[in-house]
Amino acid sequence: MSQPKPHTFIHPLLGPLTGLSGLPHTPNTTQFRSVPFASIPSRFKQSVLLDHIPSSSGSRNLTQYGPACPAPAQDNQTAAAGGLLPGEEENEFDEINCLNLTISAPTESLCGKDGTEGLAVMVYVHGGAFAEGAGHISVLHDTTHLVELSIKECHPVIIVSIHYRLHFLGFLACSDLYHEAHTLNTPRCNFGLHDQRNAFLWIKRFISGFGGSPNNITAFGESAGSGSIAMHMCSNVPLFNRAILLSGTTAACPPVAMKYKEAEYLELLRYCSIDEEDPDRLNKLRDVPVELLVDAIKGVGIPLFRSYRDEGFWPDGFPGYFTEGKLIAGCEWVDEIIIGDSFFEGSFLMNTMRSVPRDAFIALSHEALGPSNAEQILSAYDITPSTDPNPFWTRISYLMGDVMFSSPTHNLAKSLITNLGNKKKIYRYTQTVRNPFPGSPVYQVAGPHSIDSFFLFGTLRERYPTKKLRDLSEEFGKRWLRFAAGIEPWAQYETKEEKIMVINGITGFDLRSQEDDTIDSAASEEGVRRYEGWEAIADVMQKLAEGDHGRENGEKARMEWGTDGGVFRLAGLQGPYGVVLP
């Protein structure tokens, strides 16, 4: 096998750039690693979009991966993938110099030999609960295999993987920062989302120099990355033309009011031994070692970081379960959307759900939702006071995963085709493939959370135990690449038939109507698709949202009952665990 070699080309705006060509199994692709797209003036300050690549930093040599935002290791994802891949043993971390992206491009596109006006561009936004993740430097999420496949399929694309600040570094919000931003006349908080926006703006400005089209961009992401893309579609700055939402909408991670972020800030100050009454508290927090902020993620107890409800970022209304349908339907700059989920989104919650007492959960459901609403949902998931502890564990894991991911995905897809008619093309899928990696904590679990990324990128081909799974992985990539190239990946999701692509380990890609899928899945080994449960959740949430203060009451019920804290507290976990209640 030939060794990778440097490849230098002259970018018309950025000058000479050196990437790597001839990486394993991708002879026709060149990768530019850790390209700086924005600078960070200091901790808890908005990033500044770059118009050049600083030569003094050695960044013009883009053959090595650079730093990521300091964060915990993604141990759950690593374990689920069967362990680390070679080259992922160590990452470099730097909170100030972490805003970089990686570009994988067909080598011919760099030489002007592709004969096109600009290739389609795909932009990957990694997940990780806004607390962890480094998809832009991850071997697991390496995009060269997908680019190579696009060349083979005769519709080549350029793929960019972006990064952003995480946890407190990216999503701290408080009155101190609010007033500081007002004084400086800068956007308020939500640093991680502004980092993402800057990455897309950089791509739109400079991607043509790599052979890509700034007017043909498909954003794709999983989990928090998918939720991020949905949040940008609820904003008013055009960033991309198509979107692929893999297991995540704004309902899984909606922005919250300042009172919740302020409470989170006070908890962080206490954890860092800073007096909350100290007028210099923000500056002192800026000076604590970054390792302490990383430790505070678990120390304070926040498994999923939320953005702050900033009307400057969302001038047409704040996204969330009750609003995202209309907001995304009104996004005029996105033409097509793929939206999907996995069969067992709650798989990552199983260890926690095992500690939730059945009777206490039923009581919490009655208190938070009201007795009749609670029984409507509990009945749909066959949870009763006499349910055996083992199936209760499975069913509550299904339920909480559905509350967070599958029900909002189903609800959003239906809302879009209702609000849009045929103005946007919507494609719906669900994923039931089993985790094939022995030693994984979700080994042989059907459709666990984030399983999409284990097949889409093609980086785990050597670990798939069968040719059937290798073929499935390749087909996964082909369908997504066709979508990015403007080719229909399968039949649209429409009001008449509601065609859903069921991705499974038996028949591969199987297009079904919801009615047919309900019948077919009832006889499948993984079990019936939980449409009844998803619609029960949607119906209850709709009832809670009625009246003058209904939406506020509905959001409060979701917060107190679901994975924003209530269930975690029932499991006996210490600390706020979820949204910090003021």
DRENMARSE-406511 format. One line per field, with one value per residue (C-alpha): x negated, y negated, z; residue in one letter. Coordinates in Angstrom, 3 decimals. Layout:
BEGIN
xx = X:...
yy = Y:...
zz = Z:...
resn = A:...
***
This chain:
BEGIN
xx = 0.000:-1.369:-2.108:-0.222:-2.095:-1.804:0.212:-0.109:2.208:2.780:6.082:7.103:7.853:5.875:2.667:0.628:2.109:0.637:2.875:2.488:3.171:3.135:4.540:5.425:8.131:8.713:6.171:8.219:8.889:6.882:7.538:6.736:6.688:7.540:7.965:8.531:11.847:12.214:10.231:11.261:10.190:10.507:12.710:16.450:16.010:17.543:15.322:14.139:14.364:10.956:10.303:6.897:4.913:2.282:-1.085:-2.879:-1.100:-2.302:1.327:0.617:-0.784:2.550:1.325:1.739:4.765:4.796:6.488:10.077:12.057:11.081:13.790:14.305:13.534:16.523:16.240:19.809:19.385:15.933:17.253:20.283:17.975:15.981:13.093:10.744:9.645:5.896:4.938:7.599:5.575:4.713:6.136:4.665:6.803:6.665:9.640:8.351:7.084:9.761:11.898:10.761:12.312:11.183:11.812:11.800:11.920:11.454:7.885:8.987:11.288:8.197:6.742:9.795:10.106:13.539:15.321:17.975:18.860:18.495:19.002:21.721:20.517:21.461:20.782:20.699:21.644:20.668:22.775:21.912:24.675:22.916:20.512:18.028:17.016:14.309:15.676:13.387:10.291:11.887:10.782:14.254:15.830:13.161:14.809:12.257:14.038:17.296:15.540:13.870:17.263:18.725:15.992:16.725:20.437:19.669:21.138:18.119:18.590:16.399:16.990:16.122:16.164:16.511:15.899:17.256:16.837:18.518:20.061:19.474:16.935:19.549:22.868:22.447:24.989:25.723:26.665:22.974:22.226:25.462:24.540:20.948:22.154:24.490:21.585:19.343:22.176:21.560:24.026:25.190:23.798:24.481:20.788:20.927:23.778:22.030:18.886:20.927:22.385:18.889:17.739:20.544:19.856:16.166:17.133:19.478:16.695:13.761:15.057:15.125:11.332:11.323:13.654:16.935:20.125:21.111:24.696:24.979:24.296:25.837:25.507:25.620:25.188:26.227:27.711:26.594:25.128:28.515:30.193:27.703:28.629:32.313:31.604:29.856:32.885:34.955:32.635:32.429:28.881:28.751:26.018:26.870:29.375:30.203:30.213:29.886:31.122:29.905:31.517:31.965:34.310:34.500:36.958:34.125:32.122:34.269:32.824:33.929:34.768:32.052:33.305:32.195:28.830:28.298:28.945:26.440:23.898:24.313:23.826:20.639:19.333:19.917:18.188:15.173:15.141:15.972:18.202:21.399:21.630:18.119:18.428:15.355:16.833:16.917:13.259:12.324:14.212:12.271:9.056:9.814:7.918:9.828:9.520:11.731:14.428:14.285:14.550:17.517:19.613:20.099:19.456:22.392:24.382:25.291:25.449:26.782:25.898:28.544:28.325:29.908:33.092:31.618:34.060:31.094:30.302:33.954:35.889:38.967:39.437:37.524:37.222:38.492:41.031:44.043:42.544:39.919:42.393:43.526:40.073:38.353:41.226:40.585:36.866:36.831:33.179:33.414:35.055:34.829:34.614:33.902:35.114:34.815:34.317:33.124:35.324:33.866:32.796:32.950:30.170:27.682:29.979:30.279:27.748:29.499:33.037:32.225:32.161:35.532:38.186:41.283:43.867:42.007:41.900:45.625:46.263:44.003:45.835:49.203:47.912:46.183:48.650:51.943:53.525:55.366:52.441:50.017:52.163:52.461:48.673:47.985:50.644:49.059:45.770:47.446:46.153:48.398:47.941:47.603:45.028:42.095:38.888:36.983:39.478:40.121:36.428:36.646:39.934:38.906:35.694:37.781:40.124:37.455:35.584:38.826:39.657:36.246:35.748:38.225:41.522:40.230:38.730:42.036:43.957:41.652:41.851:45.656:45.703:43.459:45.581:48.696:47.276:45.367:47.457:44.945:42.795:39.955:38.974:39.045:37.571:38.209:36.261:35.891:32.946:33.177:29.751:28.230:24.882:22.502:19.442:18.727:17.714:19.906:22.368:25.103:23.927:26.831:29.195:31.500:31.113:29.223:28.633:25.907:25.748:26.017:22.504:21.079:22.287:22.381:18.671:17.415:14.557:15.590:15.743:12.971:15.036:18.289:18.638:20.535:20.470:24.139:23.251:20.418:22.856:25.363:22.716:21.892:25.568:26.006:23.239:24.592:28.063:26.724:24.345:27.142:29.207:26.296:25.985:29.651:30.831:33.842:32.554:35.973:39.641:40.707:42.581:45.996:49.395:51.085:48.817:46.216:43.480:40.723:37.384:36.797:33.058:32.624:30.188:32.445:33.681:31.437:33.286:36.997:39.503:42.842:45.957:46.583:49.488:47.379:44.499:46.788:47.849:44.393:42.526:44.997:43.638:39.986:37.354:36.826:40.547:43.300:42.488:43.878:46.050:48.824:46.465:45.045:48.513:49.658:46.737:47.597:51.281:50.538:48.069:50.629:53.243:50.763:49.988:53.588:54.768:53.205:50.102:50.296:46.989:45.168:46.976:46.161:42.474:42.469:44.069:41.508:38.735:39.949:41.018:38.531:34.776:34.208:33.951:36.967:36.019:32.364:33.317:35.510:32.457:30.696:28.059:26.629:26.587:29.018:28.639:30.331:31.590:30.684:33.945:33.817
yy = 0.000:-3.399:-5.947:-9.263:-12.169:-15.961:-17.687:-21.454:-23.630:-27.380:-28.538:-31.779:-33.558:-31.663:-31.037:-27.809:-25.028:-21.598:-18.620:-14.838:-12.673:-8.911:-8.056:-4.346:-3.165:-6.725:-7.324:-10.015:-12.211:-14.978:-15.982:-19.341:-18.887:-21.382:-24.489:-27.491:-29.230:-31.576:-32.926:-33.102:-36.350:-34.801:-32.495:-33.245:-35.660:-35.369:-33.894:-36.092:-34.809:-34.552:-35.863:-34.182:-31.253:-32.533:-31.566:-32.219:-29.254:-26.859:-26.293:-26.375:-22.872:-21.115:-17.529:-17.022:-17.207:-20.164:-20.748:-20.212:-21.920:-20.428:-17.910:-14.444:-11.463:-9.998:-6.700:-5.580:-6.022:-4.428:-1.388:-1.122:-1.104:1.805:-0.289:-2.935:-2.872:-3.174:-6.840:-7.877:-7.107:-10.719:-14.087:-17.527:-20.034:-23.830:-26.023:-29.070:-27.409:-24.736:-26.339:-24.483:-22.268:-19.423:-19.354:-16.179:-16.872:-14.965:-15.727:-16.632:-19.344:-21.145:-21.246:-22.484:-19.189:-18.130:-20.052:-21.469:-24.908:-23.674:-20.367:-19.693:-20.248:-18.327:-19.711:-17.376:-18.686:-16.194:-15.304:-14.644:-16.302:-19.670:-18.430:-16.290:-15.314:-16.035:-14.753:-17.018:-15.094:-11.692:-8.578:-7.125:-10.118:-10.447:-11.623:-10.504:-7.162:-8.965:-11.310:-8.350:-6.650:-9.811:-9.763:-6.102:-6.928:-9.739:-12.579:-13.747:-15.881:-17.829:-17.075:-19.443:-18.462:-21.371:-21.878:-24.250:-25.035:-22.627:-22.476:-25.580:-26.950:-26.969:-27.257:-29.200:-32.010:-34.337:-37.925:-38.834:-37.698:-39.234:-42.679:-42.345:-41.529:-44.528:-46.785:-45.358:-45.296:-41.622:-38.716:-37.335:-33.977:-30.756:-30.718:-27.188:-27.997:-31.170:-29.076:-26.743:-29.694:-31.088:-27.706:-27.675:-31.307:-30.461:-27.523:-29.658:-32.185:-29.874:-26.497:-27.554:-27.714:-23.985:-23.285:-23.375:-25.355:-27.759:-27.531:-23.745:-22.817:-19.921:-20.018:-16.668:-15.710:-13.180:-13.713:-17.143:-17.852:-17.184:-19.351:-22.117:-22.050:-22.239:-25.237:-27.055:-26.415:-28.208:-31.224:-33.787:-33.494:-31.331:-28.723:-25.652:-24.372:-20.861:-19.170:-15.611:-15.237:-11.968:-11.424:-14.953:-17.934:-21.089:-19.277:-17.080:-20.112:-23.270:-26.593:-27.588:-30.850:-32.861:-31.882:-28.293:-29.333:-31.703:-28.838:-26.737:-29.576:-29.791:-26.031:-26.308:-29.159:-27.095:-24.081:-26.268:-27.737:-31.243:-33.408:-34.061:-37.520:-38.500:-41.345:-39.921:-36.389:-36.216:-37.181:-34.660:-31.988:-32.966:-32.265:-28.791:-25.928:-24.532:-21.062:-22.244:-23.310:-19.889:-18.186:-20.434:-18.779:-15.775:-17.716:-20.038:-17.292:-18.426:-15.551:-17.730:-21.393:-23.855:-27.128:-30.326:-31.819:-34.760:-36.703:-37.998:-34.461:-33.410:-36.568:-34.647:-32.632:-30.155:-26.589:-23.613:-20.830:-23.109:-25.542:-23.824:-22.599:-26.071:-27.619:-25.023:-25.105:-28.847:-28.416:-29.623:-28.822:-25.045:-23.132:-19.478:-17.608:-14.007:-13.331:-10.088:-8.217:-4.877:-2.146:-2.311:-5.912:-5.379:-2.790:-5.316:-5.853:-2.197:-2.185:-5.135:-3.884:-0.614:-2.511:-4.233:-2.759:-1.756:-3.068:-6.354:-6.879:-6.243:-8.721:-11.328:-10.853:-11.452:-14.530:-16.149:-15.256:-14.792:-11.368:-10.897:-12.151:-9.966:-6.885:-7.588:-7.460:-4.708:-2.519:-2.981:-1.693:1.040:-0.344:0.542:0.948:4.706:4.576:6.891:4.923:6.238:5.269:2.017:1.206:1.781:-0.075:-3.175:-3.266:-3.103:-5.783:-8.271:-7.811:-8.377:-11.496:-12.909:-11.768:-9.512:-11.188:-14.714:-13.370:-11.762:-14.853:-17.216:-15.149:-15.182:-18.887:-19.728:-17.959:-19.533:-23.076:-22.869:-20.891:-20.336:-23.428:-21.384:-17.817:-15.747:-12.249:-10.117:-7.101:-4.926:-2.706:0.766:2.283:4.136:3.130:5.775:5.257:7.870:6.237:3.209:2.478:2.343:5.422:6.859:4.119:3.156:-0.440:-1.972:-5.723:-6.947:-3.654:-5.733:-7.104:-3.574:-2.816:-6.153:-7.003:-3.560:-3.681:-0.484:1.781:4.015:4.645:5.625:9.407:9.943:8.793:7.904:5.238:3.942:3.617:1.895:-0.632:-1.395:-1.775:-4.135:-6.340:-6.191:-7.343:-10.315:-11.266:-11.150:-13.470:-15.936:-15.795:-16.751:-13.224:-11.776:-9.186:-7.434:-8.401:-11.541:-11.524:-12.938:-13.237:-10.588:-7.588:-8.717:-6.569:-5.739:-4.137:-1.379:-0.628:2.855:5.734:8.197:6.503:3.425:0.329:1.141:-1.599:-1.198:-3.149:-3.755:-1.314:1.411:0.779:1.144:4.577:5.717:4.524:6.318:9.574:8.464:9.607:6.118:5.564:3.258:-0.318:-2.486:-4.819:-4.468:-5.582:-8.486:-9.738:-9.333:-11.534:-14.092:-14.079:-14.610:-17.397:-19.086:-18.949:-20.367:-23.230:-24.423:-27.626:-31.022:-29.636:-26.210:-26.188:-27.293:-24.599:-22.008:-22.895:-22.807:-19.349:-18.013:-19.459:-18.085:-14.690:-13.820:-13.650:-17.227:-16.085:-14.275:-10.779:-11.313:-12.340:-9.252:-7.207:-8.608:-10.630:-13.509:-17.091:-18.894:-16.321:-18.154:-21.698:-23.414:-24.501:-28.026
zz = 0.000:-0.992:1.700:1.987:0.451:0.667:-2.033:-2.469:-4.518:-4.799:-3.369:-5.139:-1.843:0.787:-1.140:-1.160:1.004:1.596:2.323:2.277:-0.770:-1.102:2.313:2.798:0.374:-0.918:-3.727:-5.476:-2.450:-0.782:2.808:4.409:8.157:10.876:8.740:11.072:10.336:13.329:16.252:19.915:21.629:25.101:27.164:26.939:24.027:20.550:17.867:14.999:11.430:9.727:6.222:5.949:7.315:9.754:8.298:11.580:13.161:10.501:9.540:5.797:6.249:6.714:6.869:10.622:12.872:15.234:18.582:19.654:22.392:25.772:26.669:28.134:25.927:24.068:25.911:25.156:21.411:21.446:23.311:21.018:17.963:19.381:20.713:19.375:15.768:15.080:15.163:17.680:20.775:21.563:20.620:21.212:23.139:23.212:24.130:22.226:19.030:18.593:15.877:12.814:10.166:7.923:4.164:2.055:-1.679:-4.934:-5.952:-9.479:-8.144:-6.848:-10.355:-12.208:-14.105:-12.941:-15.689:-13.387:-12.111:-8.570:-6.823:-4.287:-0.724:2.417:5.904:8.905:12.367:15.065:18.077:21.704:23.778:23.242:25.926:23.995:20.486:17.926:14.632:12.618:13.765:14.370:12.495:13.123:11.343:8.649:5.427:2.818:2.284:1.480:-0.950:-2.646:-2.956:-4.503:-7.162:-7.880:-8.223:-10.724:-8.688:-6.668:-3.566:-1.156:2.530:5.376:9.064:11.478:15.188:17.817:21.496:23.892:27.382:29.533:27.047:24.304:26.098:29.333:29.590:32.480:33.239:33.632:30.071:28.800:30.128:28.929:25.408:25.488:26.473:23.737:21.173:20.396:20.103:23.431:24.575:22.583:21.662:20.252:17.873:16.701:16.123:13.915:12.023:11.446:10.119:7.540:6.602:6.103:3.897:1.800:1.268:0.536:-0.676:-4.340:-4.218:-3.419:-6.344:-4.425:-4.894:-2.088:-3.361:-3.148:0.478:2.399:6.186:7.974:11.599:14.206:17.654:18.933:15.495:13.947:16.583:15.770:12.092:13.004:15.256:12.415:10.202:12.851:12.598:9.785:8.386:5.219:5.658:3.531:0.961:2.152:5.541:6.827:10.400:11.911:15.319:16.559:16.329:18.423:20.714:21.994:23.099:23.010:24.153:27.640:29.394:31.120:34.589:33.951:32.529:35.468:37.893:35.942:36.201:39.981:40.309:38.253:40.410:43.535:41.998:41.158:44.714:43.481:45.654:43.702:45.307:44.191:41.635:39.867:39.648:35.839:35.484:38.150:36.231:33.133:35.032:36.402:34.731:31.780:33.314:36.173:33.713:32.072:35.470:36.284:33.566:35.830:39.016:38.395:36.703:33.186:30.681:27.841:27.408:26.278:24.443:25.722:24.277:22.418:20.269:18.287:17.125:16.742:15.781:14.600:17.776:19.896:18.586:20.527:20.476:20.034:17.515:15.360:12.731:11.699:12.081:9.891:7.400:7.133:6.403:2.795:2.111:2.699:-0.157:0.898:4.202:5.178:8.701:10.627:13.860:15.202:16.645:20.168:20.722:24.484:24.384:25.785:28.795:29.771:32.601:34.228:33.585:35.334:38.646:38.182:40.529:38.576:41.047:41.525:37.757:37.422:40.252:38.608:35.309:36.983:38.795:35.811:33.054:34.871:35.542:32.229:30.127:32.043:31.541:27.814:27.425:29.965:28.361:24.923:26.383:28.458:31.757:34.699:38.479:37.902:35.082:35.785:36.595:33.569:30.848:32.732:32.354:28.597:28.186:30.111:28.061:24.877:26.224:27.271:23.988:22.120:24.152:23.335:19.727:17.902:18.767:17.936:14.684:13.711:14.789:12.869:9.676:9.822:10.646:7.695:5.105:6.651:6.698:3.444:0.999:-1.820:-1.213:0.285:-0.445:2.749:3.027:6.103:7.354:10.424:11.300:12.891:12.129:15.077:16.558:15.139:17.357:20.068:23.335:22.722:25.568:22.902:20.968:18.937:20.150:17.262:16.121:19.066:19.218:16.804:14.867:11.660:12.046:12.342:8.803:6.978:7.017:5.994:8.507:10.310:7.249:8.571:11.709:10.018:10.427:7.142:3.532:3.930:6.483:4.302:1.411:3.698:4.742:1.118:0.225:3.174:1.796:-1.759:-0.716:1.254:-1.552:-4.114:-1.948:-1.745:-5.534:-5.933:-6.783:-4.974:-2.421:-2.273:-2.603:-0.772:2.519:1.629:3.263:1.124:1.692:4.229:2.673:5.167:4.316:6.865:7.013:8.460:8.594:6.751:3.574:3.644:2.409:2.422:1.504:3.290:4.076:7.776:7.627:6.006:8.384:11.396:10.127:8.974:12.069:14.360:12.940:12.991:15.450:16.902:17.501:16.360:15.407:18.188:16.106:18.686:21.442:19.426:18.618:22.229:23.317:20.623:21.584:25.278:24.537:22.308:25.078:27.579:25.185:24.942:26.642:27.336:29.042:27.446:25.615:28.749:30.739:28.099:28.142:31.939:31.925:29.432:31.583:34.912:33.591:30.875:30.491:31.643:35.228:36.633:35.554:36.454:39.962:40.313:39.359:42.418:40.588:42.581:41.362:39.059:36.235:33.439:33.344:36.618:38.215:39.698
resn = M:S:Q:P:K:P:H:T:F:I:H:P:L:L:G:P:L:T:G:L:S:G:L:P:H:T:P:N:T:T:Q:F:R:S:V:P:F:A:S:I:P:S:R:F:K:Q:S:V:L:L:D:H:I:P:S:S:S:G:S:R:N:L:T:Q:Y:G:P:A:C:P:A:P:A:Q:D:N:Q:T:A:A:A:G:G:L:L:P:G:E:E:E:N:E:F:D:E:I:N:C:L:N:L:T:I:S:A:P:T:E:S:L:C:G:K:D:G:T:E:G:L:A:V:M:V:Y:V:H:G:G:A:F:A:E:G:A:G:H:I:S:V:L:H:D:T:T:H:L:V:E:L:S:I:K:E:C:H:P:V:I:I:V:S:I:H:Y:R:L:H:F:L:G:F:L:A:C:S:D:L:Y:H:E:A:H:T:L:N:T:P:R:C:N:F:G:L:H:D:Q:R:N:A:F:L:W:I:K:R:F:I:S:G:F:G:G:S:P:N:N:I:T:A:F:G:E:S:A:G:S:G:S:I:A:M:H:M:C:S:N:V:P:L:F:N:R:A:I:L:L:S:G:T:T:A:A:C:P:P:V:A:M:K:Y:K:E:A:E:Y:L:E:L:L:R:Y:C:S:I:D:E:E:D:P:D:R:L:N:K:L:R:D:V:P:V:E:L:L:V:D:A:I:K:G:V:G:I:P:L:F:R:S:Y:R:D:E:G:F:W:P:D:G:F:P:G:Y:F:T:E:G:K:L:I:A:G:C:E:W:V:D:E:I:I:I:G:D:S:F:F:E:G:S:F:L:M:N:T:M:R:S:V:P:R:D:A:F:I:A:L:S:H:E:A:L:G:P:S:N:A:E:Q:I:L:S:A:Y:D:I:T:P:S:T:D:P:N:P:F:W:T:R:I:S:Y:L:M:G:D:V:M:F:S:S:P:T:H:N:L:A:K:S:L:I:T:N:L:G:N:K:K:K:I:Y:R:Y:T:Q:T:V:R:N:P:F:P:G:S:P:V:Y:Q:V:A:G:P:H:S:I:D:S:F:F:L:F:G:T:L:R:E:R:Y:P:T:K:K:L:R:D:L:S:E:E:F:G:K:R:W:L:R:F:A:A:G:I:E:P:W:A:Q:Y:E:T:K:E:E:K:I:M:V:I:N:G:I:T:G:F:D:L:R:S:Q:E:D:D:T:I:D:S:A:A:S:E:E:G:V:R:R:Y:E:G:W:E:A:I:A:D:V:M:Q:K:L:A:E:G:D:H:G:R:E:N:G:E:K:A:R:M:E:W:G:T:D:G:G:V:F:R:L:A:G:L:Q:G:P:Y:G:V:V:L:P
***
